[in-house]
């Protein structure tokens, strides 16, 4: 019985031993899957430059106080015609610096930036008519030369792509000017004001890391600032006067392209 089992087993064992070297050689020749590269990490600090376009918008108001040059009815007419809005647009350019921290697919960051942005929204009221038949005109403008922000950021990463939202504080300095002129004894006047303003901003964007160091982006921001007030007076050639004042708010919208170097 034992001899019959051995006779049945030995041929199979011999065949397996004979085939094994060939199977090993074939397995050695099969292509192996390359190891996956490590996922990109957004953690780290960066510095960069940006450029794009911006648009500003302002709502203007005018007020004329009681005085001897204009009667109350004419003062109300000037105030009504001196109320309106204006827009302006221009290029902007600057730089940014910030840091990111990644946890899973979520990326948390903090960024500060500053851009040159010259905006000069100017409102021209045309020509108005006083109760005496004399005409008057008003011009108002709000000018700013820079925009800066400090903003936390929250994003979702998909390897080398990052989609994010952002919001924080915005900073600028404005100059407000209102000019007035009429033909009633050649009355002229101006109201001026200027302030460094702190407002708020919000927006979002998309970034793409081309390698471990260079990252490009496109970003949109909306910023709103408090009202700026100006004060002065209207005086005519015979010395009669009225107080003159005005105000303007400010909204800025920007679209920027950027390039960062990640450390």
NUFIVEX-41795 format. One record per residue: residue number from 1; x, y, z of N, C-alpha, C in turn. Coordinates in nm, 2 decimals, padded with zeros to 4 digits. Atoms other than C-alpha are relative to their C-alpha. Layout:
N
> n	n_c1	n_c2	n_c3	ca_c1	ca_c2	ca_c3	c_c1	c_c2	c_c3
> NUM	X	Y	Z	X	Y	Z	X	Y	Z
...
END
This chain:
263
> n	n_c1	n_c2	n_c3	ca_c1	ca_c2	ca_c3	c_c1	c_c2	c_c3
> 1	00.08	-00.12	00.00	00.00	00.00	00.00	00.09	00.12	00.00
> 2	-00.09	-00.11	-00.01	00.28	00.24	00.10	00.07	00.02	-00.13
> 3	-00.08	-00.01	00.12	00.47	00.17	-00.22	-00.09	00.06	-00.11
> 4	00.08	-00.06	00.11	00.16	00.25	-00.44	-00.02	00.15	00.02
> 5	00.01	-00.14	-00.03	00.12	00.59	-00.26	00.12	00.08	-00.05
> 6	-00.12	-00.07	00.04	00.48	00.68	-00.32	00.01	00.00	-00.15
> 7	-00.01	00.00	00.15	00.46	00.58	-00.68	-00.09	00.10	-00.06
> 8	00.09	-00.10	00.06	00.16	00.81	-00.73	00.05	00.14	00.03
> 9	-00.05	-00.13	-00.05	00.33	01.10	-00.54	00.12	00.05	-00.07
> 10	-00.13	-00.04	00.05	00.68	01.10	-00.68	-00.01	00.06	-00.14
> 11	00.00	-00.07	00.13	00.59	01.18	-01.04	-00.05	00.15	00.01
> 12	00.05	-00.13	-00.02	00.38	01.49	-00.93	00.11	00.09	00.06
> 13	-00.10	-00.08	-00.07	00.66	01.61	-00.70	00.11	00.03	-00.10
> 14	-00.10	-00.03	00.10	00.91	01.58	-00.98	-00.04	00.10	-00.10
> 15	00.05	-00.10	00.09	00.70	01.78	-01.21	00.00	00.14	00.06
> 16	00.00	-00.13	-00.07	00.66	02.06	-00.96	00.14	00.05	00.01
> 17	-00.14	-00.05	-00.01	01.04	02.07	-00.90	00.05	00.04	-00.13
> 18	-00.05	-00.03	00.13	01.10	02.08	-01.27	-00.06	00.14	-00.05
> 19	00.07	-00.12	00.05	00.85	02.37	-01.33	00.04	00.12	00.08
> 20	-00.03	-00.12	-00.10	00.95	02.59	-01.03	00.10	00.10	-00.06
> 21	-00.10	-00.10	00.05	01.27	02.75	-01.19	-00.06	00.08	-00.11
> 22	00.06	-00.07	00.11	01.07	02.84	-01.50	-00.10	00.10	00.05
> 23	00.10	-00.09	-00.06	00.78	03.00	-01.29	00.07	00.12	00.06
> 24	-00.08	-00.11	-00.07	01.04	03.20	-01.09	00.05	00.10	-00.11
> 25	-00.06	-00.08	00.10	01.20	03.33	-01.41	-00.11	00.09	-00.07
> 26	00.11	-00.08	00.06	00.86	03.43	-01.56	-00.04	00.11	00.09
> 27	00.05	-00.10	-00.10	00.76	03.61	-01.24	00.10	00.12	00.01
> 28	-00.10	-00.10	00.00	01.09	03.80	-01.24	-00.01	00.10	-00.12
> 29	00.01	-00.09	00.12	01.02	03.93	-01.59	-00.12	00.08	-00.01
> 30	00.13	-00.08	00.00	00.67	04.06	-01.51	00.03	00.14	00.05
> 31	-00.02	-00.14	-00.04	00.65	04.45	-01.48	-00.06	00.02	00.14
> 32	00.04	-00.04	-00.14	00.62	04.58	-01.12	-00.06	00.14	00.00
> 33	00.07	-00.13	-00.01	00.39	04.87	-01.03	00.09	00.10	00.08
> 34	-00.08	-00.10	-00.06	00.59	05.19	-00.95	-00.06	00.05	00.13
> 35	00.06	-00.05	-00.12	00.55	05.32	-00.60	-00.06	00.14	-00.02
> 36	00.07	-00.13	00.01	00.30	05.62	-00.57	00.09	00.11	00.06
> 37	-00.07	-00.12	-00.07	00.47	05.96	-00.51	-00.07	00.05	00.12
> 38	00.07	-00.05	-00.12	00.40	06.11	-00.18	-00.10	00.12	-00.04
> 39	00.10	-00.11	00.02	00.09	06.35	-00.17	00.07	00.13	00.03
> 40	-00.06	-00.13	-00.03	00.18	06.72	-00.19	-00.06	00.05	00.13
> 41	00.04	-00.06	-00.13	00.16	06.90	00.14	00.00	00.15	-00.02
> 42	00.01	-00.15	00.00	00.04	07.26	00.16	00.05	00.07	00.12
> 43	-00.06	-00.06	-00.12	00.19	07.31	00.50	00.13	00.07	-00.03
> 44	-00.12	-00.08	00.02	00.45	07.58	00.51	-00.03	00.15	-00.03
> 45	00.02	-00.14	00.03	00.51	07.95	00.45	00.04	00.04	-00.14
> 46	-00.03	-00.04	00.14	00.54	08.14	00.12	00.01	00.15	-00.01
> 47	00.00	-00.14	00.03	00.60	08.48	-00.03	-00.02	00.01	-00.15
> 48	00.03	-00.01	00.14	00.49	08.60	-00.37	-00.04	00.14	-00.05
> 49	00.04	-00.13	00.07	00.38	08.87	-00.62	-00.14	-00.03	-00.06
> 50	00.13	00.01	00.07	00.04	08.94	-00.78	-00.03	00.12	-00.08
> 51	00.04	-00.11	00.09	-00.12	09.16	-01.04	-00.14	-00.03	-00.06
> 52	00.13	00.02	00.06	-00.46	09.22	-01.19	-00.07	00.13	-00.02
> 53	00.08	-00.12	00.01	-00.74	09.47	-01.20	-00.10	00.02	00.11
> 54	00.10	-00.04	-00.10	-00.97	09.65	-00.96	-00.10	00.10	-00.04
> 55	00.11	-00.10	00.03	-01.29	09.85	-00.96	-00.05	00.06	00.13
> 56	00.05	-00.06	-00.12	-01.41	10.10	-00.70	-00.13	00.07	-00.03
> 57	00.13	-00.07	00.01	-01.75	10.25	-00.64	-00.03	00.08	00.12
> 58	00.03	-00.09	-00.11	-01.87	10.54	-00.42	-00.13	00.06	-00.02
> 59	00.13	-00.07	-00.01	-02.20	10.69	-00.32	00.03	00.14	00.07
> 60	-00.03	-00.13	-00.05	-02.17	11.07	-00.27	-00.12	00.07	00.05
> 61	00.10	-00.09	-00.05	-02.38	11.31	-00.07	00.05	00.14	00.02
> 62	-00.03	-00.14	-00.02	-02.39	11.69	-00.03	-00.10	00.06	00.10
> 63	00.09	-00.07	-00.09	-02.52	11.91	00.24	00.04	00.15	00.01
> 64	-00.03	-00.15	-00.01	-02.54	12.30	00.26	-00.07	00.05	00.12
> 65	00.05	-00.05	-00.12	-02.59	12.46	00.60	-00.06	00.14	-00.02
> 66	00.06	-00.14	00.01	-02.78	12.78	00.68	00.10	00.11	-00.01
> 67	-00.09	-00.12	00.02	-02.61	13.10	00.57	-00.06	00.11	-00.08
> 68	00.05	-00.12	00.07	-02.64	13.42	00.38	00.01	-00.01	-00.15
> 69	-00.02	00.01	00.15	-02.53	13.31	00.03	-00.12	-00.07	-00.06
> 70	00.11	00.08	00.06	-02.80	13.05	-00.04	-00.11	-00.01	00.10
> 71	00.11	00.02	-00.09	-03.15	13.05	00.10	-00.03	-00.15	00.02
> 72	00.02	00.15	-00.03	-03.28	12.72	00.25	-00.05	-00.08	-00.12
> 73	00.05	00.07	00.12	-03.47	12.63	-00.07	00.11	-00.03	-00.10
> 74	-00.11	00.02	00.09	-03.16	12.67	-00.28	00.10	-00.09	00.06
> 75	-00.09	00.09	-00.06	-02.95	12.49	-00.03	-00.05	-00.15	-00.02
> 76	00.06	00.13	00.02	-03.19	12.19	-00.06	00.02	-00.04	-00.14
> 77	-00.02	00.03	00.14	-03.16	12.21	-00.44	00.14	-00.05	-00.03
> 78	-00.14	00.03	00.01	-02.78	12.20	-00.42	00.02	-00.14	00.06
> 79	-00.02	00.13	-00.07	-02.79	11.90	-00.18	-00.06	-00.11	-00.08
> 80	00.06	00.10	00.08	-03.03	11.71	-00.40	00.08	-00.04	-00.13
> 81	-00.07	00.02	00.12	-02.83	11.76	-00.72	00.15	-00.05	00.03
> 82	-00.14	00.05	-00.04	-02.50	11.68	-00.53	00.00	-00.14	00.06
> 83	00.01	00.14	-00.05	-02.61	11.33	-00.44	00.00	-00.10	-00.12
> 84	-00.01	00.10	00.11	-02.51	11.04	-00.67	00.11	-00.10	00.02
> 85	-00.10	00.10	-00.01	-02.26	10.77	-00.74	00.09	00.00	-00.12
> 86	-00.10	00.01	00.11	-01.95	10.70	-00.95	00.09	-00.12	00.02
> 87	-00.09	00.11	00.00	-01.71	10.42	-01.04	00.13	00.03	-00.07
> 88	-00.13	-00.01	00.07	-01.35	10.38	-01.15	00.06	-00.14	00.00
> 89	-00.08	00.12	00.01	-01.12	10.10	-01.25	00.14	00.02	-00.04
> 90	-00.14	-00.02	00.03	-00.75	10.05	-01.28	00.07	-00.13	00.02
> 91	-00.08	00.12	-00.03	-00.47	09.79	-01.27	00.04	00.01	00.15
> 92	-00.06	00.01	-00.13	-00.32	09.68	-00.94	00.11	-00.10	00.00
> 93	-00.11	00.09	-00.01	00.00	09.51	-00.84	00.07	00.01	00.13
> 94	-00.06	00.00	-00.13	00.18	09.41	-00.53	00.05	-00.14	00.04
> 95	-00.05	00.13	-00.05	00.28	09.11	-00.31	-00.07	-00.05	00.12
> 96	00.07	00.06	-00.11	00.17	08.88	-00.04	00.10	-00.09	00.07
> 97	-00.08	00.10	-00.08	00.32	08.66	00.24	-00.10	-00.07	00.09
> 98	00.09	00.07	-00.08	00.16	08.39	00.44	00.05	-00.14	00.04
> 99	-00.03	00.14	-00.04	00.16	08.04	00.60	-00.13	-00.08	-00.01
> 100	00.11	00.10	00.00	-00.06	07.73	00.56	00.03	-00.11	00.10
> 101	00.00	00.13	-00.08	-00.13	07.43	00.79	-00.10	-00.09	-00.05
> 102	00.09	00.09	00.06	-00.28	07.12	00.64	-00.03	-00.11	00.10
> 103	00.05	00.11	-00.08	-00.49	06.86	00.83	-00.09	-00.08	-00.08
> 104	00.08	00.07	00.10	-00.62	06.59	00.60	-00.01	00.07	-00.13
> 105	00.03	-00.08	00.12	-00.78	06.76	00.31	-00.02	00.15	00.03
> 106	00.03	-00.14	-00.04	-00.84	07.08	00.50	00.13	00.08	00.02
> 107	-00.12	-00.09	00.00	-00.59	07.37	00.47	-00.04	00.13	00.07
> 108	00.02	-00.13	-00.07	-00.58	07.66	00.72	00.11	00.09	-00.02
> 109	-00.10	-00.09	00.03	-00.39	07.97	00.65	-00.02	00.14	00.05
> 110	00.00	-00.14	-00.03	-00.31	08.33	00.73	00.09	00.08	-00.10
> 111	-00.07	-00.07	00.10	-00.21	08.59	00.47	-00.01	00.15	00.01
> 112	00.01	-00.15	00.00	-00.12	08.96	00.45	00.05	00.04	-00.14
> 113	-00.04	-00.05	00.13	-00.09	09.15	00.12	-00.01	00.15	-00.01
> 114	00.00	-00.14	00.02	-00.04	09.50	-00.01	00.01	00.03	-00.15
> 115	00.00	-00.03	00.14	-00.11	09.64	-00.36	-00.01	00.15	-00.03
> 116	00.02	-00.14	00.05	-00.07	09.97	-00.54	-00.13	-00.01	-00.08
> 117	00.13	-00.01	00.08	-00.42	10.06	-00.67	-00.05	00.14	00.01
> 118	00.04	-00.14	00.01	-00.50	10.41	-00.78	-00.14	00.01	-00.05
> 119	00.14	-00.02	00.03	-00.87	10.48	-00.78	-00.05	00.14	00.01
> 120	00.05	-00.14	-00.01	-01.04	10.81	-00.85	-00.14	00.01	-00.06
> 121	00.14	-00.01	00.04	-01.42	10.78	-00.86	-00.04	00.14	00.01
> 122	00.04	-00.14	00.01	-01.55	11.12	-00.97	-00.15	00.01	-00.04
> 123	00.14	-00.02	00.03	-01.91	11.23	-00.97	-00.02	00.15	-00.04
> 124	00.03	-00.13	00.05	-02.02	11.52	-01.19	-00.15	00.02	-00.01
> 125	00.15	-00.01	00.00	-02.37	11.65	-01.13	-00.06	00.07	-00.12
> 126	00.06	-00.08	00.11	-02.40	11.86	-01.44	-00.03	00.14	00.04
> 127	00.03	-00.14	-00.04	-02.56	12.20	-01.41	-00.14	00.01	00.06
> 128	00.13	-00.02	-00.07	-02.84	12.30	-01.17	-00.04	00.15	00.00
> 129	00.05	-00.14	00.00	-03.05	12.62	-01.14	-00.06	00.03	00.14
> 130	00.05	-00.05	-00.12	-03.11	12.82	-00.83	-00.14	00.08	-00.02
> 131	00.13	-00.08	00.01	-03.44	13.01	-00.75	00.02	00.13	-00.07
> 132	-00.02	-00.13	00.06	-03.28	13.33	-00.87	00.03	-00.01	-00.15
> 133	-00.04	00.02	00.14	-03.21	13.18	-01.22	00.15	-00.03	-00.02
> 134	-00.14	00.02	00.01	-02.84	13.15	-01.15	00.03	-00.15	00.00
> 135	-00.03	00.14	00.01	-02.67	12.82	-01.23	00.11	-00.04	00.10
> 136	-00.11	00.05	-00.08	-02.44	12.60	-01.02	00.04	-00.14	-00.04
> 137	-00.05	00.13	00.03	-02.23	12.29	-01.05	00.08	-00.05	00.12
> 138	-00.07	00.06	-00.11	-02.08	12.04	-00.81	00.08	-00.12	-00.06
> 139	-00.09	00.11	00.03	-01.79	11.79	-00.85	00.05	-00.06	00.13
> 140	-00.05	00.07	-00.12	-01.70	11.52	-00.60	00.09	-00.12	-00.04
> 141	-00.09	00.12	00.03	-01.42	11.26	-00.60	00.05	-00.06	00.13
> 142	-00.06	00.07	-00.10	-01.28	11.00	-00.38	00.12	-00.08	-00.06
> 143	-00.12	00.06	00.05	-00.92	10.89	-00.44	00.07	-00.09	00.10
> 144	-00.09	00.09	-00.09	-00.71	10.60	-00.30	00.11	-00.05	-00.09
> 145	-00.12	00.05	00.07	-00.37	10.47	-00.39	00.05	-00.13	00.04
> 146	-00.05	00.13	-00.04	-00.33	10.14	-00.22	-00.12	-00.08	00.06
> 147	00.09	00.09	-00.07	-00.52	09.84	-00.08	00.08	-00.11	00.06
> 148	-00.07	00.10	-00.08	-00.39	09.61	00.19	-00.10	-00.09	00.08
> 149	00.09	00.09	-00.08	-00.55	09.31	00.37	00.08	-00.09	00.09
> 150	-00.05	00.11	-00.09	-00.49	09.06	00.65	-00.11	-00.09	00.02
> 151	00.12	00.09	00.01	-00.70	08.75	00.61	00.04	-00.14	00.04
> 152	00.00	00.14	-00.01	-00.74	08.40	00.75	-00.05	-00.07	-00.13
> 153	00.05	00.07	00.12	-00.80	08.14	00.48	-00.04	-00.14	00.04
> 154	00.04	00.14	-00.02	-00.98	07.80	00.48	-00.02	-00.06	-00.14
> 155	00.01	00.06	00.13	-00.94	07.56	00.19	-00.01	-00.15	00.01
> 156	00.01	00.14	00.01	-00.99	07.21	00.07	00.10	-00.04	-00.11
> 157	-00.10	00.04	00.10	-00.70	07.04	-00.11	-00.03	-00.13	-00.07
> 158	00.01	00.12	00.08	-00.71	06.79	-00.39	00.14	-00.02	-00.06
> 159	-00.14	00.02	00.03	-00.34	06.69	-00.40	00.06	00.14	-00.03
> 160	-00.07	-00.13	00.03	-00.18	06.99	-00.59	-00.10	00.12	-00.03
> 161	00.10	-00.11	00.01	-00.51	07.19	-00.62	-00.05	00.04	00.13
> 162	00.05	-00.05	-00.13	-00.64	07.41	-00.34	-00.11	00.10	-00.04
> 163	00.11	-00.10	00.01	-00.98	07.58	-00.34	-00.03	00.06	00.14
> 164	00.01	-00.06	-00.13	-01.03	07.83	-00.06	-00.09	00.12	00.00
> 165	00.07	-00.12	-00.03	-01.24	08.10	00.09	00.08	00.08	00.10
> 166	-00.08	-00.09	-00.09	-01.10	08.40	00.28	-00.08	00.12	00.04
> 167	00.06	-00.12	-00.05	-01.20	08.70	00.48	00.07	00.06	00.11
> 168	-00.07	-00.07	-00.11	-01.06	08.96	00.72	-00.01	00.15	-00.01
> 169	00.00	-00.15	00.00	-00.96	09.32	00.75	00.07	00.06	-00.12
> 170	-00.05	-00.07	00.11	-00.89	09.56	00.47	00.04	00.14	00.04
> 171	-00.05	-00.13	-00.04	-00.69	09.89	00.48	00.03	00.08	-00.13
> 172	-00.03	-00.09	00.11	-00.66	10.19	00.26	00.01	00.14	00.06
> 173	00.01	-00.14	-00.04	-00.62	10.57	00.27	-00.07	00.08	-00.11
> 174	00.08	-00.07	00.10	-00.86	10.80	00.09	00.01	00.15	00.01
> 175	00.01	-00.15	00.00	-00.88	11.17	-00.01	-00.13	00.04	-00.07
> 176	00.13	-00.05	00.05	-01.22	11.33	-00.05	00.00	00.15	-00.03
> 177	00.01	-00.14	00.04	-01.28	11.65	-00.24	-00.13	00.03	-00.07
> 178	00.12	-00.05	00.07	-01.60	11.84	-00.33	00.02	00.15	-00.03
> 179	-00.01	-00.14	00.04	-01.60	12.16	-00.53	-00.14	00.05	-00.04
> 180	00.13	-00.06	00.03	-01.89	12.40	-00.58	00.03	00.14	-00.07
> 181	-00.01	-00.13	00.07	-01.94	12.71	-00.81	-00.13	00.04	-00.05
> 182	00.13	-00.05	00.06	-02.24	12.92	-00.90	00.02	00.14	-00.06
> 183	-00.01	-00.14	00.06	-02.31	13.25	-01.09	-00.07	00.10	00.09
> 184	00.06	-00.09	-00.09	-02.48	13.41	-00.79	00.11	00.07	00.08
> 185	-00.11	-00.07	-00.06	-02.22	13.67	-00.70	00.13	-00.08	00.01
> 186	-00.12	00.09	00.01	-01.96	13.41	-00.81	00.03	-00.07	00.13
> 187	-00.02	00.09	-00.12	-02.01	13.18	-00.51	00.09	-00.12	-00.04
> 188	-00.08	00.12	00.01	-01.74	12.92	-00.48	00.03	-00.06	00.13
> 189	-00.03	00.07	-00.13	-01.65	12.66	-00.22	00.05	-00.14	-00.02
> 190	-00.05	00.13	00.00	-01.50	12.33	-00.14	-00.01	-00.07	00.14
> 191	00.00	00.08	-00.12	-01.52	12.05	00.12	00.10	-00.11	-00.02
> 192	-00.10	00.10	00.02	-01.23	11.82	00.18	00.01	-00.09	00.13
> 193	-00.03	00.09	-00.11	-01.14	11.53	00.40	00.09	-00.12	-00.04
> 194	-00.09	00.11	00.03	-00.90	11.24	00.42	00.02	-00.09	00.12
> 195	-00.01	00.09	-00.11	-00.87	10.93	00.64	00.08	-00.13	-00.04
> 196	-00.05	00.14	00.01	-00.68	10.60	00.68	-00.12	-00.09	00.05
> 197	00.12	00.08	-00.03	-00.97	10.35	00.67	00.03	-00.15	00.02
> 198	-00.01	00.15	-00.03	-01.01	10.00	00.81	-00.14	-00.05	-00.03
> 199	00.12	00.06	00.04	-01.28	09.79	00.65	00.00	-00.15	00.01
> 200	00.00	00.15	00.00	-01.36	09.43	00.58	00.01	-00.05	-00.14
> 201	-00.01	00.06	00.13	-01.30	09.20	00.29	-00.03	-00.15	00.01
> 202	00.03	00.15	00.01	-01.41	08.85	00.17	00.01	-00.04	-00.14
> 203	-00.02	00.05	00.13	-01.35	08.64	-00.13	00.04	-00.15	00.00
> 204	-00.05	00.14	00.02	-01.20	08.31	-00.26	00.09	-00.01	-00.12
> 205	-00.09	00.02	00.12	-00.97	08.16	-00.51	00.04	-00.15	-00.01
> 206	-00.05	00.13	00.03	-00.79	07.86	-00.65	00.15	00.01	-00.02
> 207	-00.15	00.01	00.02	-00.42	07.76	-00.63	00.04	-00.13	-00.06
> 208	-00.06	00.13	00.05	-00.21	07.50	-00.81	00.15	00.00	00.02
> 209	-00.14	00.01	-00.02	00.13	07.38	-00.71	00.06	-00.08	-00.11
> 210	-00.06	00.06	00.11	00.34	07.31	-01.01	00.11	-00.10	00.04
> 211	-00.09	00.08	-00.06	00.61	07.16	-00.80	00.00	00.03	00.15
> 212	00.00	-00.02	-00.15	00.72	07.17	-00.43	00.02	00.14	00.04
> 213	-00.03	-00.14	-00.04	00.80	07.54	-00.44	-00.08	00.10	-00.07
> 214	00.07	-00.10	00.07	00.61	07.73	-00.71	-00.15	-00.03	-00.02
> 215	00.14	00.01	00.00	00.24	07.79	-00.68	-00.06	00.12	-00.07
> 216	00.07	-00.10	00.06	00.01	07.99	-00.90	-00.14	00.01	00.05
> 217	00.13	-00.02	-00.05	-00.33	08.14	-00.81	-00.08	00.10	-00.08
> 218	00.09	-00.10	00.05	-00.63	08.33	-00.92	-00.10	00.03	00.12
> 219	00.08	-00.03	-00.12	-00.83	08.52	-00.65	-00.09	00.12	-00.03
> 220	00.09	-00.11	00.01	-01.13	08.75	-00.62	-00.02	00.05	00.15
> 221	00.03	-00.06	-00.13	-01.18	08.99	-00.32	-00.10	00.12	-00.02
> 222	00.09	-00.11	-00.02	-01.46	09.23	-00.22	00.03	00.07	00.13
> 223	-00.03	-00.08	-00.12	-01.38	09.51	00.02	-00.09	00.11	00.02
> 224	00.08	-00.11	-00.03	-01.60	09.76	00.19	00.06	00.09	00.11
> 225	-00.06	-00.09	-00.10	-01.49	10.07	00.39	-00.11	00.10	00.05
> 226	00.09	-00.10	-00.06	-01.66	10.33	00.62	-00.01	00.12	-00.08
> 227	00.02	-00.12	00.07	-01.79	10.66	00.50	00.11	00.10	00.04
> 228	-00.10	-00.11	-00.02	-01.54	10.95	00.46	-00.08	00.13	-00.01
> 229	00.07	-00.13	00.00	-01.67	11.30	00.54	00.10	00.11	-00.03
> 230	-00.08	-00.12	00.03	-01.55	11.64	00.42	-00.08	00.12	00.04
> 231	00.06	-00.12	-00.04	-01.62	11.99	00.54	00.07	00.12	-00.06
> 232	-00.05	-00.13	00.05	-01.58	12.35	00.41	-00.11	00.10	00.00
> 233	00.11	-00.10	00.01	-01.79	12.64	00.30	00.00	00.07	-00.14
> 234	00.02	-00.07	00.12	-01.93	12.84	00.01	00.01	00.15	00.04
> 235	-00.01	-00.14	-00.02	-01.83	13.21	-00.01	-00.01	00.07	-00.13
> 236	00.01	-00.07	00.13	-01.93	13.47	-00.27	00.09	00.13	00.01
> 237	-00.09	-00.12	00.01	-01.76	13.80	-00.37	-00.04	00.11	00.09
> 238	00.04	-00.10	-00.10	-01.96	14.01	-00.12	00.01	-00.05	00.14
> 239	-00.03	00.05	-00.13	-01.86	13.79	00.17	-00.11	-00.08	00.07
> 240	00.11	00.08	-00.06	-02.18	13.60	00.22	00.04	-00.15	-00.01
> 241	-00.05	00.14	00.00	-02.12	13.23	00.31	-00.11	-00.10	00.05
> 242	00.07	00.11	-00.05	-02.28	12.89	00.38	00.09	-00.11	00.03
> 243	-00.08	00.12	-00.02	-02.13	12.58	00.54	-00.03	-00.10	-00.11
> 244	00.02	00.11	00.10	-02.07	12.30	00.28	00.07	-00.13	00.05
> 245	-00.05	00.12	-00.04	-02.02	11.94	00.36	-00.04	-00.11	-00.10
> 246	00.03	00.12	00.09	-02.02	11.60	00.18	00.06	-00.13	00.06
> 247	-00.04	00.13	-00.04	-01.95	11.23	00.22	00.01	-00.09	-00.11
> 248	-00.01	00.11	00.10	-01.85	10.92	00.03	00.03	-00.13	00.06
> 249	-00.04	00.13	-00.05	-01.84	10.55	00.10	00.09	-00.06	-00.11
> 250	-00.10	00.06	00.09	-01.61	10.31	-00.08	-00.01	-00.15	00.00
> 251	-00.01	00.14	00.02	-01.63	09.96	-00.22	00.10	-00.03	-00.11
> 252	-00.10	00.04	00.09	-01.34	09.79	-00.40	-00.02	-00.15	-00.03
> 253	00.00	00.14	00.04	-01.35	09.46	-00.60	00.12	-00.02	-00.09
> 254	-00.13	00.03	00.07	-01.03	09.30	-00.73	-00.01	-00.15	-00.05
> 255	-00.03	00.13	00.05	-00.94	09.00	-00.95	00.15	00.00	-00.03
> 256	-00.15	-00.01	00.01	-00.57	08.91	-00.92	00.05	-00.14	-00.04
> 257	-00.08	00.12	00.03	-00.33	08.65	-01.06	00.13	00.01	00.09
> 258	-00.12	-00.01	-00.09	-00.04	08.55	-00.83	00.09	-00.12	-00.02
> 259	-00.10	00.10	00.00	00.28	08.35	-00.81	00.07	00.00	00.13
> 260	-00.06	00.02	-00.13	00.41	08.22	-00.48	00.12	-00.09	00.00
> 261	-00.11	00.10	-00.02	00.74	08.06	-00.37	-00.02	-00.06	00.14
> 262	00.03	00.07	-00.12	00.67	07.80	-00.10	00.13	-00.05	00.06
> 263	-00.13	00.04	-00.07	00.96	07.74	00.15	-00.01	-00.14	00.04
END
